[in-house]
């Protein structure tokens, strides 16, 4: 069943809710204009673990989802809404269920239609928001912490997958690389910052060439691991530290000096490693985009997702349209935007709706 404006891109006031990973977000979108866009990030909370802990993320979504919705509504009320949109998947299943349950309850309380939105469609729909919405057709690179896709977008609300990653997503490769380099979380921003101080030609990291328009980032990640080990005296940072503590005093002093020299060598090359590693990932992404354009004949290119905020990727694809930085990472405005081109479910049809963890 279709609700107001469902699938048409109509001028309706939609509350969007997004909880697929570690951002609790809510937004009000009126047509293609953002009236509010509230994001409560858990990045600092998960930084101590070097990545998102699903159970921790879910529990914090429970605490944050209603305050975030209230802030997004501002002076508006639920009675002013014409639909509620929510991320159904893919993502962390526990986190998704928090947002989906909240959206169901809010929609049911006012008899409103509910629009379940695919998270990937949401990223693409970030391009359809004002003040300069992008009109299809275009070739789109969607690169985030969980997904890396090349898309052929011929109409709003739909796309065809041209290529995907065979292993890690680009954002995941950045996070894992940052962990190897001893940097913070989220890793993409940390590598981007440090890379500006380094030489991107210092290390020749590989760019995988796989059939078709697919991606692979496992090779460059392994190459970084070996480079770090070589600079760290072949031990790895944590292993070297524990060995130094477990030996006798005189041997420990000798090993401590050697370890200190290795750590100094690694610290001295960390910026070069970050710059070279980032260059390899960006080359893989940009080269595939150009290949896709040659095959499809597309006249326009777009980049979306968290990795679209990377400064080197934007420089490597200067012709590409990208959302504002605040719409690259997970947010609810993009979910509300996608809802304008998706099917709405009238009550009570959505009460049994479930979330999904994997892309369908």
GITAJO-V445145 format. One record per pair of residues at least 6 apart in sequence whose C-alpha atoms are under 6 Angstrom apart, sorted by the first residue. I is the first residue (numbers start at 1). J is the second residue. If there is no record, write none. Layout:
i->I j->J
i->I j->J
This chain:
i->1 j->345
i->2 j->343
i->2 j->344
i->2 j->345
i->3 j->113
i->3 j->344
i->6 j->340
i->6 j->342
i->6 j->343
i->6 j->344
i->7 j->340
i->7 j->341
i->7 j->342
i->7 j->343
i->8 j->341
i->9 j->340
i->9 j->341
i->11 j->31
i->12 j->30
i->12 j->31
i->13 j->29
i->13 j->30
i->13 j->81
i->13 j->82
i->14 j->28
i->14 j->29
i->14 j->81
i->14 j->83
i->14 j->84
i->14 j->336
i->15 j->27
i->15 j->28
i->15 j->84
i->16 j->26
i->16 j->27
i->16 j->84
i->16 j->85
i->16 j->86
i->16 j->332
i->16 j->335
i->16 j->336
i->17 j->25
i->17 j->26
i->17 j->86
i->17 j->332
i->18 j->25
i->18 j->86
i->18 j->87
i->18 j->332
i->19 j->95
i->19 j->96
i->19 j->99
i->20 j->91
i->20 j->92
i->20 j->95
i->20 j->96
i->21 j->92
i->22 j->42
i->22 j->57
i->23 j->40
i->23 j->41
i->24 j->39
i->24 j->40
i->24 j->61
i->25 j->38
i->25 j->39
i->25 j->331
i->25 j->332
i->26 j->38
i->26 j->69
i->26 j->72
i->26 j->332
i->27 j->36
i->27 j->37
i->27 j->38
i->27 j->72
i->27 j->332
i->27 j->333
i->28 j->35
i->28 j->36
i->29 j->35
i->32 j->129
i->32 j->130
i->33 j->130
i->36 j->72
i->37 j->333
i->38 j->72
i->46 j->52
i->47 j->185
i->50 j->185
i->58 j->94
i->58 j->95
i->83 j->112
i->83 j->113
i->83 j->114
i->84 j->114
i->85 j->114
i->85 j->115
i->85 j->116
i->85 j->336
i->86 j->116
i->86 j->117
i->87 j->116
i->87 j->117
i->87 j->118
i->87 j->119
i->88 j->116
i->88 j->117
i->88 j->118
i->88 j->355
i->89 j->118
i->89 j->119
i->89 j->355
i->89 j->356
i->89 j->357
i->90 j->356
i->90 j->357
i->90 j->358
i->90 j->359
i->91 j->357
i->92 j->357
i->93 j->357
i->113 j->344
i->113 j->345
i->113 j->346
i->114 j->344
i->114 j->345
i->115 j->339
i->115 j->344
i->122 j->334
i->122 j->335
i->122 j->338
i->123 j->305
i->125 j->334
i->125 j->337
i->125 j->338
i->126 j->334
i->127 j->133
i->127 j->134
i->127 j->323
i->128 j->134
i->136 j->154
i->136 j->155
i->137 j->153
i->137 j->154
i->138 j->153
i->138 j->298
i->138 j->300
i->138 j->301
i->139 j->151
i->139 j->152
i->139 j->301
i->140 j->150
i->140 j->151
i->140 j->301
i->140 j->302
i->140 j->303
i->141 j->149
i->141 j->150
i->141 j->303
i->142 j->148
i->142 j->149
i->142 j->303
i->142 j->304
i->142 j->305
i->143 j->305
i->143 j->307
i->144 j->171
i->144 j->305
i->144 j->306
i->144 j->307
i->145 j->171
i->145 j->172
i->146 j->169
i->147 j->169
i->148 j->164
i->148 j->165
i->148 j->169
i->149 j->163
i->149 j->164
i->150 j->162
i->150 j->163
i->151 j->160
i->151 j->161
i->151 j->162
i->152 j->159
i->152 j->160
i->153 j->159
i->157 j->341
i->163 j->213
i->163 j->214
i->164 j->214
i->164 j->215
i->165 j->214
i->165 j->215
i->165 j->216
i->166 j->216
i->167 j->216
i->168 j->217
i->174 j->187
i->174 j->188
i->175 j->187
i->175 j->188
i->178 j->187
i->191 j->274
i->194 j->271
i->195 j->271
i->195 j->274
i->195 j->275
i->197 j->271
i->198 j->271
i->198 j->272
i->198 j->275
i->199 j->272
i->199 j->275
i->200 j->275
i->200 j->276
i->201 j->276
i->202 j->272
i->203 j->276
i->205 j->220
i->206 j->220
i->207 j->280
i->207 j->284
i->208 j->216
i->229 j->236
i->231 j->265
i->231 j->266
i->232 j->262
i->232 j->263
i->233 j->262
i->244 j->252
i->282 j->313
i->301 j->320
i->302 j->320
i->302 j->321
i->302 j->322
i->303 j->322
i->304 j->328
i->305 j->328
i->305 j->329
i->306 j->328
i->306 j->329
i->309 j->325
